[in-house]
Amino acid sequence: MVSSECPKPGLKINLVKSLIFGIGIPMTDVAYVARAINCSYGSLPLNYLGLPVGKSMNRVDAWNSVVGKLSNRLATWKINLLSIGGRLTLVKSVLGSLPLYFLSIFRAPVSVISHIEALRRSFFWGFKGNEKRIV
C-alpha cells in the first residue's frame, strides 16, 4: 500500500500524477483502491517511457508506431535536395537510431526488420513508389 510517510523529507508521491494498474485483478477492485487513495487507475496496454507495456511485441502490428515514426520522418525530408553523402548521413544517423530504443528492449519480427530496411534503402537510392532512380 502507498504510505503517506516518505523516508526523506521533501520526497512525496504525487498521487494526482500517479496511476494504478492491476494485473489479474478485477477492474472494480483496482477502481476501489484508486478511489481510496485519491488516485487514477488505468488498464493495459500502456506506454511507459515511450515503450509499450502489456502488448505482445512478437506481433507485427505492435511495431506500427516505430515504422510510422520512420515513415513520418522520411516524409519531411526533400530527397531531391540531398546529395548521396547527405542521404547516407541521414540514413545512418537518424533512420538507424530511431528504432534502436525499441530494439534494445524487444526482439522485432523478421518482417518488421525487413520493412524498416526497405524504407531505409528506398530513401537512400531515391525510390518513389514504383519509380526506381538514383537522384
Summary of the structure (lengths in Angstrom):
residues: 135
radius of gyration: 21.9
end to end distance: 61.7
largest distance: 65.9
contacts: 291
relative contact order: 0.11
helix: 47%
strand: 10%
